[in-house]
Every structure is written in C-alpha cells, then in structure tokens.
Amino acid sequence: MKIVVFSKYDYNFAAKLAKICDTYSDQLVFSNTFNDLVKFKNQKDLLIIVDLNDYSDNLDSVIDSIISIHKFSICALIQKMESKIQKQATRIGFDIVMSKEMFLMNFKTIRQQIINLKG
C-alpha cells in the first residue's frame, strides 16, 4: 500500500507512522503540494492523509484540490478530536476523520479496509 501524507510540522507523528509503514512494507510519501497526486491517479491501495492541524483554515479547498485529481481515499487526522471539526471534515468529503493516536493504534485495520476497498 502507498500512503501520501500532507503534514507540515508533526515530526513525532511522521516518525511513528514511518515505523509502522516499515513493518508492513508500505510506501510512505510526504508531499507539500496536492498537485503531486496526479502521478498517483492509477495507484491501487492508496491512502491520502491530511493533517487537519496544518490545513484547518482551508478544508474546502483541500478536499476540492484532491478530488479534482481523483477520488482517492482521504483520511483527515487531528491531534485532539473535536466533534465540530469531525463533522465539518466528514461533511465536505473526507472518508476517515480521527485522532492521530487512534489512527496509529488502528493502522492494521484501516490498512486492510483500504486494500479490500481498492482490491
């Protein structure tokens, strides 16, 4: 599976995710621009992760930028879950919205669901 991450400042989360991805031999790509997703349009088993702590001011444009390229599976992660942000992110089109810690704890299950969905 390939995971593309849009996160600017959470190096601790990035390190934990890299260790988990290494365990499953998953490819982990960090990107700064959503236009980079064009090269992954035909990639099966792809998950896009957006750090809501970095992009909370412009969620609508974030989701529009991603969906305009392809209908990827998109996961929005936040340091501390707030129901208002969760509802907003779900409403505008994110497939998964959860805390970073819950994502890391449930990575194996999420990974399998993405593989089954795209398989």
A tleap script that builds the chain and sets N, CA, C and O, in Angstrom:
source leaprc.protein.ff14SB
mol = sequence {
  NMET LYS ILE VAL VAL PHE SER LYS TYR ASP
  TYR ASN PHE ALA ALA LYS LEU ALA LYS ILE
  CYS ASP THR TYR SER ASP GLN LEU VAL PHE
  SER ASN THR PHE ASN ASP LEU VAL LYS PHE
  LYS ASN GLN LYS ASP LEU LEU ILE ILE VAL
  ASP LEU ASN ASP TYR SER ASP ASN LEU ASP
  SER VAL ILE ASP SER ILE ILE SER ILE HIE
  LYS PHE SER ILE CYS ALA LEU ILE GLN LYS
  MET GLU SER LYS ILE GLN LYS GLN ALA THR
  ARG ILE GLY PHE ASP ILE VAL MET SER LYS
  GLU MET PHE LEU MET ASN PHE LYS THR ILE
  ARG GLN GLN ILE ILE ASN LEU LYS CGLY
}
set mol.1.N position { 0.845 -1.173 0.000 }
set mol.1.CA position { 0.000 0.000 0.000 }
set mol.1.C position { 0.889 1.235 0.000 }
set mol.1.O position { 1.993 1.217 0.544 }
set mol.2.N position { 0.402 2.299 -0.611 }
set mol.2.CA position { 1.121 3.565 -0.628 }
set mol.2.C position { 0.302 4.585 0.167 }
set mol.2.O position { -0.919 4.668 0.031 }
set mol.3.N position { 0.996 5.348 0.989 }
set mol.3.CA position { 0.367 6.385 1.805 }
set mol.3.C position { 1.036 7.706 1.476 }
set mol.3.O position { 2.258 7.827 1.558 }
set mol.4.N position { 0.237 8.694 1.102 }
set mol.4.CA position { 0.744 10.027 0.818 }
set mol.4.C position { 0.270 10.942 1.945 }
set mol.4.O position { -0.927 11.048 2.211 }
set mol.5.N position { 1.219 11.595 2.598 }
set mol.5.CA position { 0.925 12.396 3.781 }
set mol.5.C position { 1.161 13.871 3.496 }
set mol.5.O position { 2.189 14.264 2.942 }
set mol.6.N position { 0.182 14.674 3.888 }
set mol.6.CA position { 0.302 16.123 3.854 }
set mol.6.C position { 0.305 16.606 5.299 }
set mol.6.O position { -0.748 16.797 5.908 }
set mol.7.N position { 1.499 16.799 5.834 }
set mol.7.CA position { 1.679 17.231 7.216 }
set mol.7.C position { 2.942 18.078 7.264 }
set mol.7.O position { 3.991 17.667 6.769 }
set mol.8.N position { 2.841 19.251 7.855 }
set mol.8.CA position { 3.960 20.181 7.818 }
set mol.8.C position { 4.850 20.142 9.057 }
set mol.8.O position { 6.064 20.314 8.944 }
set mol.9.N position { 4.274 19.921 10.230 }
set mol.9.CA position { 5.034 20.166 11.449 }
set mol.9.C position { 5.083 19.032 12.459 }
set mol.9.O position { 5.863 19.107 13.408 }
set mol.10.N position { 4.294 18.000 12.299 }
set mol.10.CA position { 4.235 16.968 13.334 }
set mol.10.C position { 5.243 15.860 13.044 }
set mol.10.O position { 4.899 14.809 12.503 }
set mol.11.N position { 6.481 16.118 13.413 }
set mol.11.CA position { 7.561 15.165 13.138 }
set mol.11.C position { 7.441 13.907 13.987 }
set mol.11.O position { 7.857 12.830 13.560 }
set mol.12.N position { 6.889 14.032 15.161 }
set mol.12.CA position { 6.698 12.875 16.036 }
set mol.12.C position { 5.720 11.877 15.397 }
set mol.12.O position { 5.991 10.677 15.351 }
set mol.13.N position { 4.586 12.382 14.907 }
set mol.13.CA position { 3.617 11.528 14.217 }
set mol.13.C position { 4.244 10.900 12.968 }
set mol.13.O position { 4.053 9.714 12.697 }
set mol.14.N position { 4.988 11.700 12.218 }
set mol.14.CA position { 5.623 11.197 10.997 }
set mol.14.C position { 6.579 10.050 11.305 }
set mol.14.O position { 6.627 9.067 10.567 }
set mol.15.N position { 7.332 10.169 12.380 }
set mol.15.CA position { 8.274 9.112 12.754 }
set mol.15.C position { 7.537 7.837 13.156 }
set mol.15.O position { 7.937 6.737 12.774 }
set mol.16.N position { 6.467 7.985 13.922 }
set mol.16.CA position { 5.683 6.812 14.331 }
set mol.16.C position { 5.046 6.136 13.129 }
set mol.16.O position { 5.046 4.909 13.031 }
set mol.17.N position { 4.504 6.928 12.217 }
set mol.17.CA position { 3.877 6.372 11.018 }
set mol.17.C position { 4.917 5.671 10.140 }
set mol.17.O position { 4.647 4.601 9.594 }
set mol.18.N position { 6.083 6.260 10.006 }
set mol.18.CA position { 7.142 5.647 9.199 }
set mol.18.C position { 7.538 4.281 9.761 }
set mol.18.O position { 7.777 3.341 9.004 }
set mol.19.N position { 7.604 4.177 11.070 }
set mol.19.CA position { 7.962 2.899 11.698 }
set mol.19.C position { 6.892 1.838 11.427 }
set mol.19.O position { 7.214 0.690 11.121 }
set mol.20.N position { 5.633 2.221 11.540 }
set mol.20.CA position { 4.535 1.285 11.277 }
set mol.20.C position { 4.523 0.868 9.805 }
set mol.20.O position { 4.360 -0.312 9.498 }
set mol.21.N position { 4.694 1.827 8.898 }
set mol.21.CA position { 4.690 1.522 7.469 }
set mol.21.C position { 5.838 0.586 7.111 }
set mol.21.O position { 5.695 -0.287 6.254 }
set mol.22.N position { 6.963 0.772 7.764 }
set mol.22.CA position { 8.109 -0.101 7.528 }
set mol.22.C position { 7.787 -1.542 7.927 }
set mol.22.O position { 8.212 -2.487 7.263 }
set mol.23.N position { 7.036 -1.700 9.011 }
set mol.23.CA position { 6.635 -3.029 9.477 }
set mol.23.C position { 5.832 -3.777 8.418 }
set mol.23.O position { 5.993 -4.985 8.245 }
set mol.24.N position { 4.957 -3.045 7.704 }
set mol.24.CA position { 4.092 -3.662 6.698 }
set mol.24.C position { 4.638 -3.536 5.275 }
set mol.24.O position { 3.976 -3.925 4.313 }
set mol.25.N position { 5.835 -2.997 5.151 }
set mol.25.CA position { 6.456 -2.760 3.836 }
set mol.25.C position { 5.600 -1.843 2.965 }
set mol.25.O position { 5.554 -2.003 1.745 }
set mol.26.N position { 4.926 -0.888 3.591 }
set mol.26.CA position { 4.138 0.099 2.863 }
set mol.26.C position { 5.027 1.267 2.470 }
set mol.26.O position { 5.971 1.611 3.181 }
set mol.27.N position { 4.714 1.871 1.332 }
set mol.27.CA position { 5.456 3.041 0.874 }
set mol.27.C position { 4.848 4.284 1.494 }
set mol.27.O position { 3.629 4.455 1.493 }
set mol.28.N position { 5.696 5.148 2.022 }
set mol.28.CA position { 5.256 6.376 2.669 }
set mol.28.C position { 5.863 7.556 1.933 }
set mol.28.O position { 7.081 7.644 1.781 }
set mol.29.N position { 5.003 8.469 1.473 }
set mol.29.CA position { 5.446 9.641 0.717 }
set mol.29.C position { 4.929 10.884 1.426 }
set mol.29.O position { 3.743 10.983 1.741 }
set mol.30.N position { 5.829 11.830 1.674 }
set mol.30.CA position { 5.427 13.116 2.240 }
set mol.30.C position { 5.435 14.137 1.117 }
set mol.30.O position { 6.371 14.194 0.319 }
set mol.31.N position { 4.383 14.943 1.063 }
set mol.31.CA position { 4.252 15.907 -0.025 }
set mol.31.C position { 3.842 17.270 0.521 }
set mol.31.O position { 3.227 17.383 1.581 }
set mol.32.N position { 4.204 18.300 -0.240 }
set mol.32.CA position { 3.842 19.667 0.145 }
set mol.32.C position { 2.748 20.250 -0.735 }
set mol.32.O position { 2.130 21.254 -0.379 }
set mol.33.N position { 2.508 19.626 -1.878 }
set mol.33.CA position { 1.525 20.174 -2.802 }
set mol.33.C position { 0.577 19.081 -3.291 }
set mol.33.O position { 0.995 17.961 -3.588 }
set mol.34.N position { -0.680 19.421 -3.366 }
set mol.34.CA position { -1.692 18.449 -3.775 }
set mol.34.C position { -1.556 18.080 -5.250 }
set mol.34.O position { -2.026 17.018 -5.660 }
set mol.35.N position { -0.931 18.926 -6.047 }
set mol.35.CA position { -0.730 18.613 -7.468 }
set mol.35.C position { 0.153 17.388 -7.655 }
set mol.35.O position { 0.104 16.750 -8.706 }
set mol.36.N position { 0.961 17.049 -6.651 }
set mol.36.CA position { 1.794 15.842 -6.729 }
set mol.36.C position { 0.949 14.575 -6.861 }
set mol.36.O position { 1.452 13.540 -7.298 }
set mol.37.N position { -0.324 14.647 -6.490 }
set mol.37.CA position { -1.193 13.468 -6.524 }
set mol.37.C position { -1.494 12.991 -7.940 }
set mol.37.O position { -1.922 11.852 -8.129 }
set mol.38.N position { -1.278 13.832 -8.921 }
set mol.38.CA position { -1.549 13.453 -10.310 }
set mol.38.C position { -0.804 12.174 -10.668 }
set mol.38.O position { -1.343 11.321 -11.373 }
set mol.39.N position { 0.418 12.034 -10.196 }
set mol.39.CA position { 1.207 10.847 -10.549 }
set mol.39.C position { 0.711 9.575 -9.872 }
set mol.39.O position { 1.190 8.485 -10.184 }
set mol.40.N position { -0.238 9.697 -8.954 }
set mol.40.CA position { -0.776 8.525 -8.255 }
set mol.40.C position { -2.200 8.178 -8.687 }
set mol.40.O position { -2.845 7.349 -8.045 }
set mol.41.N position { -2.703 8.786 -9.753 }
set mol.41.CA position { -4.084 8.567 -10.184 }
set mol.41.C position { -4.422 7.100 -10.410 }
set mol.41.O position { -5.537 6.673 -10.108 }
set mol.42.N position { -3.498 6.334 -10.926 }
set mol.42.CA position { -3.764 4.933 -11.244 }
set mol.42.C position { -3.236 3.975 -10.192 }
set mol.42.O position { -3.222 2.763 -10.401 }
set mol.43.N position { -2.810 4.505 -9.080 }
set mol.43.CA position { -2.256 3.692 -7.995 }
set mol.43.C position { -3.387 3.020 -7.219 }
set mol.43.O position { -4.296 3.690 -6.727 }
set mol.44.N position { -3.325 1.698 -7.115 }
set mol.44.CA position { -4.272 0.979 -6.263 }
set mol.44.C position { -3.747 1.029 -4.838 }
set mol.44.O position { -2.568 1.303 -4.613 }
set mol.45.N position { -4.608 0.768 -3.894 }
set mol.45.CA position { -4.213 0.701 -2.485 }
set mol.45.C position { -3.496 1.969 -2.044 }
set mol.45.O position { -2.395 1.905 -1.497 }
set mol.46.N position { -4.110 3.109 -2.279 }
set mol.46.CA position { -3.527 4.398 -1.933 }
set mol.46.C position { -4.394 5.095 -0.892 }
set mol.46.O position { -5.617 5.139 -1.022 }
set mol.47.N position { -3.765 5.630 0.123 }
set mol.47.CA position { -4.460 6.401 1.146 }
set mol.47.C position { -3.804 7.764 1.250 }
set mol.47.O position { -2.583 7.868 1.376 }
set mol.48.N position { -4.617 8.803 1.198 }
set mol.48.CA position { -4.144 10.170 1.379 }
set mol.48.C position { -4.424 10.559 2.830 }
set mol.48.O position { -5.541 10.393 3.319 }
set mol.49.N position { -3.409 11.075 3.511 }
set mol.49.CA position { -3.579 11.551 4.881 }
set mol.49.C position { -3.341 13.057 4.897 }
set mol.49.O position { -2.319 13.546 4.416 }
set mol.50.N position { -4.297 13.775 5.455 }
set mol.50.CA position { -4.184 15.222 5.597 }
set mol.50.C position { -4.207 15.557 7.082 }
set mol.50.O position { -5.129 15.175 7.802 }
set mol.51.N position { -3.192 16.268 7.528 }
set mol.51.CA position { -3.108 16.707 8.920 }
set mol.51.C position { -3.987 17.950 9.078 }
set mol.51.O position { -3.635 19.031 8.605 }
set mol.52.N position { -5.119 17.787 9.738 }
set mol.52.CA position { -6.052 18.899 9.895 }
set mol.52.C position { -5.480 20.040 10.723 }
set mol.52.O position { -5.915 21.183 10.586 }
set mol.53.N position { -4.521 19.746 11.571 }
set mol.53.CA position { -3.893 20.811 12.345 }
set mol.53.C position { -3.157 21.789 11.422 }
set mol.53.O position { -3.015 22.966 11.753 }
set mol.54.N position { -2.697 21.310 10.281 }
set mol.54.CA position { -1.978 22.160 9.335 }
set mol.54.C position { -2.888 22.806 8.295 }
set mol.54.O position { -2.546 23.850 7.741 }
set mol.55.N position { -4.032 22.203 8.025 }
set mol.55.CA position { -4.892 22.670 6.932 }
set mol.55.C position { -6.302 23.066 7.373 }
set mol.55.O position { -7.194 23.174 6.531 }
set mol.56.N position { -6.520 23.280 8.647 }
set mol.56.CA position { -7.877 23.528 9.152 }
set mol.56.C position { -8.505 24.814 8.617 }
set mol.56.O position { -9.731 24.927 8.579 }
set mol.57.N position { -7.699 25.770 8.208 }
set mol.57.CA position { -8.240 27.038 7.720 }
set mol.57.C position { -8.843 26.955 6.330 }
set mol.57.O position { -9.626 27.823 5.946 }
set mol.58.N position { -8.495 25.930 5.572 }
set mol.58.CA position { -8.979 25.839 4.191 }
set mol.58.C position { -9.353 24.412 3.800 }
set mol.58.O position { -8.915 23.911 2.764 }
set mol.59.N position { -10.162 23.762 4.629 }
set mol.59.CA position { -10.533 22.360 4.366 }
set mol.59.C position { -11.270 22.191 3.044 }
set mol.59.O position { -11.040 21.218 2.325 }
set mol.60.N position { -12.152 23.129 2.720 }
set mol.60.CA position { -12.903 23.015 1.463 }
set mol.60.C position { -11.978 22.995 0.257 }
set mol.60.O position { -12.153 22.178 -0.647 }
set mol.61.N position { -10.996 23.889 0.235 }
set mol.61.CA position { -10.092 23.922 -0.917 }
set mol.61.C position { -9.172 22.707 -0.938 }
set mol.61.O position { -8.771 22.251 -2.009 }
set mol.62.N position { -8.836 22.180 0.233 }
set mol.62.CA position { -8.010 20.972 0.304 }
set mol.62.C position { -8.742 19.802 -0.346 }
set mol.62.O position { -8.190 19.130 -1.218 }
set mol.63.N position { -9.970 19.559 0.071 }
set mol.63.CA position { -10.725 18.427 -0.461 }
set mol.63.C position { -11.012 18.619 -1.955 }
set mol.63.O position { -10.964 17.662 -2.728 }
set mol.64.N position { -11.311 19.857 -2.353 }
set mol.64.CA position { -11.549 20.134 -3.770 }
set mol.64.C position { -10.304 19.864 -4.606 }
set mol.64.O position { -10.399 19.310 -5.701 }
set mol.65.N position { -9.136 20.252 -4.095 }
set mol.65.CA position { -7.879 20.026 -4.814 }
set mol.65.C position { -7.610 18.541 -5.007 }
set mol.65.O position { -7.153 18.119 -6.069 }
set mol.66.N position { -7.892 17.757 -3.984 }
set mol.66.CA position { -7.637 16.316 -4.062 }
set mol.66.C position { -8.644 15.627 -4.974 }
set mol.66.O position { -8.262 14.846 -5.845 }
set mol.67.N position { -9.922 15.912 -4.778 }
set mol.67.CA position { -10.977 15.252 -5.559 }
set mol.67.C position { -10.917 15.639 -7.039 }
set mol.67.O position { -11.297 14.847 -7.901 }
set mol.68.N position { -10.443 16.848 -7.334 }
set mol.68.CA position { -10.351 17.260 -8.739 }
set mol.68.C position { -9.336 16.411 -9.504 }
set mol.68.O position { -9.402 16.324 -10.730 }
set mol.69.N position { -8.412 15.792 -8.800 }
set mol.69.CA position { -7.409 14.932 -9.439 }
set mol.69.C position { -7.942 13.503 -9.580 }
set mol.69.O position { -7.830 12.891 -10.643 }
set mol.70.N position { -8.525 12.978 -8.493 }
set mol.70.CA position { -9.037 11.610 -8.495 }
set mol.70.C position { -9.815 11.391 -7.194 }
set mol.70.O position { -9.590 12.098 -6.212 }
set mol.71.N position { -10.709 10.437 -7.185 }
set mol.71.CA position { -11.461 10.106 -5.968 }
set mol.71.C position { -10.655 9.122 -5.126 }
set mol.71.O position { -10.939 7.925 -5.099 }
set mol.72.N position { -9.644 9.651 -4.441 }
set mol.72.CA position { -8.809 8.858 -3.555 }
set mol.72.C position { -9.528 8.622 -2.223 }
set mol.72.O position { -10.485 9.324 -1.897 }
set mol.73.N position { -9.068 7.642 -1.467 }
set mol.73.CA position { -9.496 7.503 -0.072 }
set mol.73.C position { -8.704 8.526 0.726 }
set mol.73.O position { -7.473 8.549 0.686 }
set mol.74.N position { -9.438 9.383 1.461 }
set mol.74.CA position { -8.786 10.504 2.140 }
set mol.74.C position { -9.070 10.428 3.636 }
set mol.74.O position { -10.218 10.333 4.069 }
set mol.75.N position { -8.003 10.471 4.400 }
set mol.75.CA position { -8.092 10.402 5.853 }
set mol.75.C position { -7.654 11.743 6.442 }
set mol.75.O position { -6.567 12.237 6.141 }
set mol.76.N position { -8.497 12.318 7.271 }
set mol.76.CA position { -8.172 13.560 7.964 }
set mol.76.C position { -7.803 13.218 9.400 }
set mol.76.O position { -8.575 12.587 10.121 }
set mol.77.N position { -6.617 13.643 9.800 }
set mol.77.CA position { -6.156 13.362 11.152 }
set mol.77.C position { -5.940 14.658 11.916 }
set mol.77.O position { -5.528 15.672 11.352 }
set mol.78.N position { -6.224 14.605 13.204 }
set mol.78.CA position { -6.073 15.777 14.061 }
set mol.78.C position { -5.471 15.332 15.389 }
set mol.78.O position { -5.672 14.201 15.830 }
set mol.79.N position { -4.742 16.230 16.007 }
set mol.79.CA position { -4.090 15.889 17.266 }
set mol.79.C position { -5.114 15.506 18.334 }
set mol.79.O position { -5.013 14.448 18.954 }
set mol.80.N position { -6.093 16.375 18.537 }
set mol.80.CA position { -7.136 16.118 19.533 }
set mol.80.C position { -8.487 16.246 18.839 }
set mol.80.O position { -8.795 17.284 18.252 }
set mol.81.N position { -9.286 15.198 18.909 }
set mol.81.CA position { -10.557 15.165 18.197 }
set mol.81.C position { -11.560 16.129 18.807 }
set mol.81.O position { -11.774 16.152 20.019 }
set mol.82.N position { -12.168 16.920 17.940 }
set mol.82.CA position { -13.254 17.814 18.319 }
set mol.82.C position { -14.423 17.496 17.402 }
set mol.82.O position { -14.258 17.410 16.186 }
set mol.83.N position { -15.598 17.321 17.979 }
set mol.83.CA position { -16.745 16.888 17.172 }
set mol.83.C position { -17.103 17.898 16.081 }
set mol.83.O position { -17.536 17.502 14.999 }
set mol.84.N position { -16.932 19.174 16.342 }
set mol.84.CA position { -17.247 20.191 15.338 }
set mol.84.C position { -16.359 20.015 14.102 }
set mol.84.O position { -16.848 20.059 12.973 }
set mol.85.N position { -15.076 19.820 14.313 }
set mol.85.CA position { -14.147 19.634 13.197 }
set mol.85.C position { -14.413 18.306 12.508 }
set mol.85.O position { -14.353 18.221 11.281 }
set mol.86.N position { -14.707 17.265 13.286 }
set mol.86.CA position { -15.004 15.958 12.703 }
set mol.86.C position { -16.224 16.036 11.790 }
set mol.86.O position { -16.205 15.504 10.680 }
set mol.87.N position { -17.273 16.690 12.248 }
set mol.87.CA position { -18.486 16.814 11.435 }
set mol.87.C position { -18.221 17.613 10.166 }
set mol.87.O position { -18.694 17.248 9.090 }
set mol.88.N position { -17.467 18.702 10.288 }
set mol.88.CA position { -17.165 19.525 9.127 }
set mol.88.C position { -16.340 18.740 8.104 }
set mol.88.O position { -16.639 18.774 6.910 }
set mol.89.N position { -15.317 18.042 8.560 }
set mol.89.CA position { -14.461 17.277 7.657 }
set mol.89.C position { -15.231 16.158 6.963 }
set mol.89.O position { -15.030 15.908 5.775 }
set mol.90.N position { -16.100 15.492 7.693 }
set mol.90.CA position { -16.918 14.424 7.110 }
set mol.90.C position { -17.902 15.002 6.100 }
set mol.90.O position { -18.099 14.433 5.026 }
set mol.91.N position { -18.512 16.116 6.437 }
set mol.91.CA position { -19.498 16.761 5.561 }
set mol.91.C position { -18.896 17.168 4.220 }
set mol.91.O position { -19.553 17.049 3.186 }
set mol.92.N position { -17.663 17.642 4.227 }
set mol.92.CA position { -17.089 18.118 2.968 }
set mol.92.C position { -16.417 17.028 2.141 }
set mol.92.O position { -16.014 17.277 1.004 }
set mol.93.N position { -16.287 15.798 2.707 }
set mol.93.CA position { -15.841 14.703 1.855 }
set mol.93.C position { -14.689 13.838 2.326 }
set mol.93.O position { -14.277 12.938 1.594 }
set mol.94.N position { -14.154 14.067 3.507 }
set mol.94.CA position { -13.114 13.178 3.999 }
set mol.94.C position { -13.733 11.831 4.354 }
set mol.94.O position { -14.803 11.786 4.961 }
set mol.95.N position { -13.075 10.736 3.984 }
set mol.95.CA position { -13.606 9.397 4.220 }
set mol.95.C position { -13.433 8.937 5.657 }
set mol.95.O position { -14.305 8.271 6.214 }
set mol.96.N position { -12.313 9.293 6.249 }
set mol.96.CA position { -11.995 8.906 7.625 }
set mol.96.C position { -11.576 10.171 8.362 }
set mol.96.O position { -10.775 10.954 7.852 }
set mol.97.N position { -12.113 10.369 9.552 }
set mol.97.CA position { -11.717 11.503 10.394 }
set mol.97.C position { -11.481 10.955 11.789 }
set mol.97.O position { -12.394 10.423 12.419 }
set mol.98.N position { -10.244 11.090 12.271 }
set mol.98.CA position { -9.934 10.564 13.603 }
set mol.98.C position { -8.684 11.231 14.160 }
set mol.98.O position { -7.998 11.983 13.467 }
set mol.99.N position { -8.407 10.942 15.415 }
set mol.99.CA position { -7.199 11.487 16.023 }
set mol.99.C position { -5.988 10.730 15.482 }
set mol.99.O position { -6.100 9.594 15.021 }
set mol.100.N position { -4.851 11.374 15.550 }
set mol.100.CA position { -3.615 10.744 15.067 }
set mol.100.C position { -3.303 9.487 15.878 }
set mol.100.O position { -2.883 8.471 15.323 }
set mol.101.N position { -3.508 9.559 17.168 }
set mol.101.CA position { -3.213 8.410 18.023 }
set mol.101.C position { -4.122 7.221 17.694 }
set mol.101.O position { -3.660 6.081 17.639 }
set mol.102.N position { -5.405 7.486 17.478 }
set mol.102.CA position { -6.331 6.401 17.109 }
set mol.102.C position { -5.966 5.814 15.744 }
set mol.102.O position { -6.087 4.607 15.538 }
set mol.103.N position { -5.529 6.644 14.830 }
set mol.103.CA position { -5.107 6.147 13.517 }
set mol.103.C position { -3.931 5.190 13.670 }
set mol.103.O position { -3.934 4.099 13.100 }
set mol.104.N position { -2.932 5.599 14.437 }
set mol.104.CA position { -1.764 4.743 14.630 }
set mol.104.C position { -2.135 3.431 15.315 }
set mol.104.O position { -1.621 2.371 14.958 }
set mol.105.N position { -3.026 3.508 16.295 }
set mol.105.CA position { -3.444 2.302 17.017 }
set mol.105.C position { -4.237 1.359 16.117 }
set mol.105.O position { -4.174 0.142 16.292 }
set mol.106.N position { -4.981 1.903 15.159 }
set mol.106.CA position { -5.851 1.107 14.299 }
set mol.106.C position { -5.324 0.973 12.872 }
set mol.106.O position { -6.076 0.625 11.962 }
set mol.107.N position { -4.062 1.242 12.680 }
set mol.107.CA position { -3.482 1.240 11.334 }
set mol.107.C position { -3.707 -0.082 10.606 }
set mol.107.O position { -4.075 -0.087 9.431 }
set mol.108.N position { -3.491 -1.187 11.283 }
set mol.108.CA position { -3.621 -2.501 10.643 }
set mol.108.C position { -5.028 -2.692 10.067 }
set mol.108.O position { -5.174 -3.164 8.940 }
set mol.109.N position { -6.051 -2.334 10.825 }
set mol.109.CA position { -7.435 -2.483 10.367 }
set mol.109.C position { -7.737 -1.528 9.218 }
set mol.109.O position { -8.338 -1.923 8.218 }
set mol.110.N position { -7.323 -0.284 9.360 }
set mol.110.CA position { -7.560 0.716 8.304 }
set mol.110.C position { -6.860 0.285 7.027 }
set mol.110.O position { -7.427 0.372 5.938 }
set mol.111.N position { -5.643 -0.173 7.164 }
set mol.111.CA position { -4.859 -0.642 6.017 }
set mol.111.C position { -5.607 -1.761 5.292 }
set mol.111.O position { -5.729 -1.732 4.067 }
set mol.112.N position { -6.097 -2.726 6.027 }
set mol.112.CA position { -6.807 -3.849 5.412 }
set mol.112.C position { -8.091 -3.387 4.727 }
set mol.112.O position { -8.435 -3.887 3.656 }
set mol.113.N position { -8.797 -2.442 5.330 }
set mol.113.CA position { -10.015 -1.924 4.714 }
set mol.113.C position { -9.728 -1.210 3.394 }
set mol.113.O position { -10.490 -1.354 2.438 }
set mol.114.N position { -8.650 -0.451 3.333 }
set mol.114.CA position { -8.274 0.232 2.106 }
set mol.114.C position { -7.901 -0.782 1.029 }
set mol.114.O position { -8.308 -0.642 -0.125 }
set mol.115.N position { -7.141 -1.784 1.394 }
set mol.115.CA position { -6.753 -2.823 0.435 }
set mol.115.C position { -7.983 -3.549 -0.095 }
set mol.115.O position { -8.086 -3.785 -1.299 }
set mol.116.N position { -8.927 -3.910 0.791 }
set mol.116.CA position { -10.151 -4.586 0.365 }
set mol.116.C position { -11.024 -3.684 -0.515 }
set mol.116.O position { -11.629 -4.148 -1.482 }
set mol.117.N position { -11.083 -2.411 -0.177 }
set mol.117.CA position { -11.892 -1.456 -0.920 }
set mol.117.C position { -11.384 -1.285 -2.341 }
set mol.117.O position { -12.173 -1.230 -3.285 }
set mol.118.N position { -10.089 -1.203 -2.495 }
set mol.118.CA position { -9.496 -0.939 -3.806 }
set mol.118.C position { -9.130 -2.207 -4.561 }
set mol.118.O position { -8.779 -2.154 -5.739 }
set mol.119.N position { -9.213 -3.356 -3.878 }
set mol.119.CA position { -8.810 -4.613 -4.500 }
set mol.119.C position { -9.783 -5.106 -5.458 }
set mol.119.O position { -9.577 -6.159 -6.061 }
savepdb mol mol.pdb
quit
